[in-house]
Amino acid sequence: MTTNDNSIKRGDIYYVDLPEQPAWSHIQSGRRPCVVVQNNNGNIHSPNTIVIPLTTKHKVHLPTHFIVKETPKTSLGLAEAIVTVNKADLVDYLGHISREEEENMKESLMVCLAL
């Protein structure tokens, strides 16, 4: 990874190496942009972090989806696909989501996790 582990913040966007899945699986895999959703204290102290994968593929709109424009291509955050990854799997820093995107992400997570 190109950054210090302690510099990872909630809302940061990284390319992440997600574990490969079978071709028939609907679980996101491979190298793809993801948004960090773990709290900053957890990001400081844990060897892992929690991310939401992003996709540029067209999907049916769900309340667990949110738009991210802070990536090379406008992307869709898939809160229903939240995953824990080792920080070593964060490859390249791409940027940070906007305040509006962070609010939309928070709402999507609340729907997904029934909070």
N, C-alpha and C positions, 0 to 999 in steps of 0.2 A: 504494500500500500504506500502511496506517496505522501501521506500526511501522518502526523503524530496521532496515536490513538486517542489522546486526551482532547484533540481538537474536533472530534466528531460531535455534531450538534443535531438536535431534533430539527427536521426540516431540510437537512443537507441532502443533496442528490449525488449519488455515486453510481458508477457502473459496478455491478456486483456479479460475481461468479456464483450463480445459483446451481444447486445440484441438478444433474441431468435426470430427466424423467422419461418413462416409456412414451413412445410416440402417441399412444392412445390417451395419455393422461391430459387432464385439463389444468395441471399444476404448472405454474410458470417455471422455466428453467433456462440454463445457459447464461451467457453474459448479457445483462440488460440493466438499464437505469432503474434505480430504486430510491425511494425517499425514506430517510431514517425517521422512525416514529418513537423509538425508545426515548425516555426522558434523559436529560443531560447528566444527571447524577449517575444513572445506570451506565451511560456511555463512558463516563470517567472510570468507573470501578469494575466493569464487567469485560471479560475478553470477547463477549458477544454483543451484538446489537440487534434490534428488531427493525425490519424494513417492510415497505409496501412496494411490490414490483410495479413498474410502469409498462404500458404497451402503447404502440401507435396504431394497432389494429382497431378497426371499427367494432364496437360492442354495443349491444342493446343497453340503453341507459338504465342503471340501477342506482338506488340511493346509497350504495356502497362504493360508487365511482365518483371521482373528482378529476377535474382538468388541471394539468400542470403545463405551463407555457415556458418554464425556465429551463427547458431541455432543448437540444438541437432541433427536434421536431415536437410540436404540441403532442402531449401524451395524456393517457388516461391512467389515473391511479386506481388500483384494484384492491380496496381495503379488505375484501373477502379473501384475498390471497396473502395476508400478512404472514411473515416468516422470520424466524430467528436465524441469524447467520454469524459465523465467526468474523471478527473484524478483519482478519487476514484476507477474507474474500471480497472486501471493498477494494476495488482496483483503481479507479480514477475519479477524482472529485469533479463534478459538473457544475455545481452551484448550489443555490438555496431557494426554496420555494418562497413566494410572496406571502405577505400576511393574509391576503384573501384566500390564497391556495391553502394556507395552513388552517384557516377556519373551516374551509370546505373539507379538508382532510379529517379534521377533528369531528365534524358532523358525520362523515362517512364511517369513521371508526365507531362512533357512538351507535349508529344504526347497526353496523355489523356485529358489534359485541353486546347489543341490547343494554346499553348503559343509560 
